[in-house]
Amino acid sequence: MTLQECAQIIGERLEMNAIAFGVIYEGGETSAFRYDPSSDPQQPELVGALVNRRMPMREVLLSLNDFMNE
């Protein structure tokens, strides 16, 4: 399953359109993705990260946004 599909499934469960990001904390790790739902579905713009420590959500998302906007 791609990050784009995850965004769509989670968004549908929340009765929204595709969500733009997700952050999951498991143990001492942080997993996150950032998806641009307005991007071309054939070439979606998305980034993801797996960090081996817990990070504040804001810090993770800002890093993903910075990477996406480069």
Phi and psi in radians as a Rosetta constraint file:
Dihedral C 1 N 2 CA 2 C 2 CIRCULARHARMONIC -1.508 0.35
Dihedral N 2 CA 2 C 2 N 3 CIRCULARHARMONIC 2.870 0.35
Dihedral C 2 N 3 CA 3 C 3 CIRCULARHARMONIC -1.069 0.35
Dihedral N 3 CA 3 C 3 N 4 CIRCULARHARMONIC -0.599 0.35
Dihedral C 3 N 4 CA 4 C 4 CIRCULARHARMONIC -1.094 0.35
Dihedral N 4 CA 4 C 4 N 5 CIRCULARHARMONIC -0.752 0.35
Dihedral C 4 N 5 CA 5 C 5 CIRCULARHARMONIC -1.145 0.35
Dihedral N 5 CA 5 C 5 N 6 CIRCULARHARMONIC -0.684 0.35
Dihedral C 5 N 6 CA 6 C 6 CIRCULARHARMONIC -1.056 0.35
Dihedral N 6 CA 6 C 6 N 7 CIRCULARHARMONIC -0.776 0.35
Dihedral C 6 N 7 CA 7 C 7 CIRCULARHARMONIC -1.068 0.35
Dihedral N 7 CA 7 C 7 N 8 CIRCULARHARMONIC -0.704 0.35
Dihedral C 7 N 8 CA 8 C 8 CIRCULARHARMONIC -1.196 0.35
Dihedral N 8 CA 8 C 8 N 9 CIRCULARHARMONIC -0.797 0.35
Dihedral C 8 N 9 CA 9 C 9 CIRCULARHARMONIC -1.112 0.35
Dihedral N 9 CA 9 C 9 N 10 CIRCULARHARMONIC -0.814 0.35
Dihedral C 9 N 10 CA 10 C 10 CIRCULARHARMONIC -1.117 0.35
Dihedral N 10 CA 10 C 10 N 11 CIRCULARHARMONIC -0.751 0.35
Dihedral C 10 N 11 CA 11 C 11 CIRCULARHARMONIC -1.050 0.35
Dihedral N 11 CA 11 C 11 N 12 CIRCULARHARMONIC -0.716 0.35
Dihedral C 11 N 12 CA 12 C 12 CIRCULARHARMONIC -1.141 0.35
Dihedral N 12 CA 12 C 12 N 13 CIRCULARHARMONIC -0.708 0.35
Dihedral C 12 N 13 CA 13 C 13 CIRCULARHARMONIC -1.130 0.35
Dihedral N 13 CA 13 C 13 N 14 CIRCULARHARMONIC -0.535 0.35
Dihedral C 13 N 14 CA 14 C 14 CIRCULARHARMONIC -1.547 0.35
Dihedral N 14 CA 14 C 14 N 15 CIRCULARHARMONIC 0.096 0.35
Dihedral C 14 N 15 CA 15 C 15 CIRCULARHARMONIC 1.019 0.35
Dihedral N 15 CA 15 C 15 N 16 CIRCULARHARMONIC 0.768 0.35
Dihedral C 15 N 16 CA 16 C 16 CIRCULARHARMONIC -2.257 0.35
Dihedral N 16 CA 16 C 16 N 17 CIRCULARHARMONIC 3.088 0.35
Dihedral C 16 N 17 CA 17 C 17 CIRCULARHARMONIC -1.310 0.35
Dihedral N 17 CA 17 C 17 N 18 CIRCULARHARMONIC -3.029 0.35
Dihedral C 17 N 18 CA 18 C 18 CIRCULARHARMONIC -0.962 0.35
Dihedral N 18 CA 18 C 18 N 19 CIRCULARHARMONIC 2.287 0.35
Dihedral C 18 N 19 CA 19 C 19 CIRCULARHARMONIC -1.324 0.35
Dihedral N 19 CA 19 C 19 N 20 CIRCULARHARMONIC 2.728 0.35
Dihedral C 19 N 20 CA 20 C 20 CIRCULARHARMONIC -1.584 0.35
Dihedral N 20 CA 20 C 20 N 21 CIRCULARHARMONIC -0.356 0.35
Dihedral C 20 N 21 CA 21 C 21 CIRCULARHARMONIC -2.783 0.35
Dihedral N 21 CA 21 C 21 N 22 CIRCULARHARMONIC 2.848 0.35
Dihedral C 21 N 22 CA 22 C 22 CIRCULARHARMONIC -2.639 0.35
Dihedral N 22 CA 22 C 22 N 23 CIRCULARHARMONIC 2.520 0.35
Dihedral C 22 N 23 CA 23 C 23 CIRCULARHARMONIC -2.313 0.35
Dihedral N 23 CA 23 C 23 N 24 CIRCULARHARMONIC 2.297 0.35
Dihedral C 23 N 24 CA 24 C 24 CIRCULARHARMONIC -2.220 0.35
Dihedral N 24 CA 24 C 24 N 25 CIRCULARHARMONIC 2.305 0.35
Dihedral C 24 N 25 CA 25 C 25 CIRCULARHARMONIC -1.875 0.35
Dihedral N 25 CA 25 C 25 N 26 CIRCULARHARMONIC 2.227 0.35
Dihedral C 25 N 26 CA 26 C 26 CIRCULARHARMONIC -2.429 0.35
Dihedral N 26 CA 26 C 26 N 27 CIRCULARHARMONIC 1.984 0.35
Dihedral C 26 N 27 CA 27 C 27 CIRCULARHARMONIC 1.054 0.35
Dihedral N 27 CA 27 C 27 N 28 CIRCULARHARMONIC -2.220 0.35
Dihedral C 27 N 28 CA 28 C 28 CIRCULARHARMONIC -1.691 0.35
Dihedral N 28 CA 28 C 28 N 29 CIRCULARHARMONIC 0.274 0.35
Dihedral C 28 N 29 CA 29 C 29 CIRCULARHARMONIC -1.988 0.35
Dihedral N 29 CA 29 C 29 N 30 CIRCULARHARMONIC 2.710 0.35
Dihedral C 29 N 30 CA 30 C 30 CIRCULARHARMONIC -2.158 0.35
Dihedral N 30 CA 30 C 30 N 31 CIRCULARHARMONIC 2.207 0.35
Dihedral C 30 N 31 CA 31 C 31 CIRCULARHARMONIC -2.032 0.35
Dihedral N 31 CA 31 C 31 N 32 CIRCULARHARMONIC 2.470 0.35
Dihedral C 31 N 32 CA 32 C 32 CIRCULARHARMONIC -2.677 0.35
Dihedral N 32 CA 32 C 32 N 33 CIRCULARHARMONIC 2.727 0.35
Dihedral C 32 N 33 CA 33 C 33 CIRCULARHARMONIC -2.499 0.35
Dihedral N 33 CA 33 C 33 N 34 CIRCULARHARMONIC 2.724 0.35
Dihedral C 33 N 34 CA 34 C 34 CIRCULARHARMONIC -2.351 0.35
Dihedral N 34 CA 34 C 34 N 35 CIRCULARHARMONIC 2.182 0.35
Dihedral C 34 N 35 CA 35 C 35 CIRCULARHARMONIC -2.227 0.35
Dihedral N 35 CA 35 C 35 N 36 CIRCULARHARMONIC 2.386 0.35
Dihedral C 35 N 36 CA 36 C 36 CIRCULARHARMONIC -1.702 0.35
Dihedral N 36 CA 36 C 36 N 37 CIRCULARHARMONIC 1.725 0.35
Dihedral C 36 N 37 CA 37 C 37 CIRCULARHARMONIC -1.134 0.35
Dihedral N 37 CA 37 C 37 N 38 CIRCULARHARMONIC -0.251 0.35
Dihedral C 37 N 38 CA 38 C 38 CIRCULARHARMONIC -1.558 0.35
Dihedral N 38 CA 38 C 38 N 39 CIRCULARHARMONIC -0.013 0.35
Dihedral C 38 N 39 CA 39 C 39 CIRCULARHARMONIC -1.352 0.35
Dihedral N 39 CA 39 C 39 N 40 CIRCULARHARMONIC 2.902 0.35
Dihedral C 39 N 40 CA 40 C 40 CIRCULARHARMONIC -1.077 0.35
Dihedral N 40 CA 40 C 40 N 41 CIRCULARHARMONIC 2.145 0.35
Dihedral C 40 N 41 CA 41 C 41 CIRCULARHARMONIC -1.037 0.35
Dihedral N 41 CA 41 C 41 N 42 CIRCULARHARMONIC -0.456 0.35
Dihedral C 41 N 42 CA 42 C 42 CIRCULARHARMONIC -1.358 0.35
Dihedral N 42 CA 42 C 42 N 43 CIRCULARHARMONIC -0.413 0.35
Dihedral C 42 N 43 CA 43 C 43 CIRCULARHARMONIC -2.407 0.35
Dihedral N 43 CA 43 C 43 N 44 CIRCULARHARMONIC 1.144 0.35
Dihedral C 43 N 44 CA 44 C 44 CIRCULARHARMONIC -1.152 0.35
Dihedral N 44 CA 44 C 44 N 45 CIRCULARHARMONIC 2.560 0.35
Dihedral C 44 N 45 CA 45 C 45 CIRCULARHARMONIC -1.637 0.35
Dihedral N 45 CA 45 C 45 N 46 CIRCULARHARMONIC 2.006 0.35
Dihedral C 45 N 46 CA 46 C 46 CIRCULARHARMONIC -2.653 0.35
Dihedral N 46 CA 46 C 46 N 47 CIRCULARHARMONIC 2.664 0.35
Dihedral C 46 N 47 CA 47 C 47 CIRCULARHARMONIC -2.419 0.35
Dihedral N 47 CA 47 C 47 N 48 CIRCULARHARMONIC 2.732 0.35
Dihedral C 47 N 48 CA 48 C 48 CIRCULARHARMONIC -2.533 0.35
Dihedral N 48 CA 48 C 48 N 49 CIRCULARHARMONIC 2.863 0.35
Dihedral C 48 N 49 CA 49 C 49 CIRCULARHARMONIC -2.638 0.35
Dihedral N 49 CA 49 C 49 N 50 CIRCULARHARMONIC 2.558 0.35
Dihedral C 49 N 50 CA 50 C 50 CIRCULARHARMONIC -2.242 0.35
Dihedral N 50 CA 50 C 50 N 51 CIRCULARHARMONIC 2.057 0.35
Dihedral C 50 N 51 CA 51 C 51 CIRCULARHARMONIC -2.032 0.35
Dihedral N 51 CA 51 C 51 N 52 CIRCULARHARMONIC 2.381 0.35
Dihedral C 51 N 52 CA 52 C 52 CIRCULARHARMONIC -1.496 0.35
Dihedral N 52 CA 52 C 52 N 53 CIRCULARHARMONIC 0.560 0.35
Dihedral C 52 N 53 CA 53 C 53 CIRCULARHARMONIC -2.694 0.35
Dihedral N 53 CA 53 C 53 N 54 CIRCULARHARMONIC 2.825 0.35
Dihedral C 53 N 54 CA 54 C 54 CIRCULARHARMONIC -1.366 0.35
Dihedral N 54 CA 54 C 54 N 55 CIRCULARHARMONIC 2.298 0.35
Dihedral C 54 N 55 CA 55 C 55 CIRCULARHARMONIC -2.216 0.35
Dihedral N 55 CA 55 C 55 N 56 CIRCULARHARMONIC 2.598 0.35
Dihedral C 55 N 56 CA 56 C 56 CIRCULARHARMONIC -1.064 0.35
Dihedral N 56 CA 56 C 56 N 57 CIRCULARHARMONIC 2.433 0.35
Dihedral C 56 N 57 CA 57 C 57 CIRCULARHARMONIC -0.944 0.35
Dihedral N 57 CA 57 C 57 N 58 CIRCULARHARMONIC -0.754 0.35
Dihedral C 57 N 58 CA 58 C 58 CIRCULARHARMONIC -1.038 0.35
Dihedral N 58 CA 58 C 58 N 59 CIRCULARHARMONIC -0.746 0.35
Dihedral C 58 N 59 CA 59 C 59 CIRCULARHARMONIC -1.129 0.35
Dihedral N 59 CA 59 C 59 N 60 CIRCULARHARMONIC -0.749 0.35
Dihedral C 59 N 60 CA 60 C 60 CIRCULARHARMONIC -1.111 0.35
Dihedral N 60 CA 60 C 60 N 61 CIRCULARHARMONIC -0.845 0.35
Dihedral C 60 N 61 CA 61 C 61 CIRCULARHARMONIC -1.159 0.35
Dihedral N 61 CA 61 C 61 N 62 CIRCULARHARMONIC -0.656 0.35
Dihedral C 61 N 62 CA 62 C 62 CIRCULARHARMONIC -1.102 0.35
Dihedral N 62 CA 62 C 62 N 63 CIRCULARHARMONIC -0.693 0.35
Dihedral C 62 N 63 CA 63 C 63 CIRCULARHARMONIC -1.118 0.35
Dihedral N 63 CA 63 C 63 N 64 CIRCULARHARMONIC -0.740 0.35
Dihedral C 63 N 64 CA 64 C 64 CIRCULARHARMONIC -1.155 0.35
Dihedral N 64 CA 64 C 64 N 65 CIRCULARHARMONIC -0.701 0.35
Dihedral C 64 N 65 CA 65 C 65 CIRCULARHARMONIC -1.086 0.35
Dihedral N 65 CA 65 C 65 N 66 CIRCULARHARMONIC -0.770 0.35
Dihedral C 65 N 66 CA 66 C 66 CIRCULARHARMONIC -1.047 0.35
Dihedral N 66 CA 66 C 66 N 67 CIRCULARHARMONIC -0.769 0.35
Dihedral C 66 N 67 CA 67 C 67 CIRCULARHARMONIC -1.115 0.35
Dihedral N 67 CA 67 C 67 N 68 CIRCULARHARMONIC -0.759 0.35
Dihedral C 67 N 68 CA 68 C 68 CIRCULARHARMONIC -1.127 0.35
Dihedral N 68 CA 68 C 68 N 69 CIRCULARHARMONIC -0.606 0.35
Dihedral C 68 N 69 CA 69 C 69 CIRCULARHARMONIC -1.511 0.35
Dihedral N 69 CA 69 C 69 N 70 CIRCULARHARMONIC 0.003 0.35
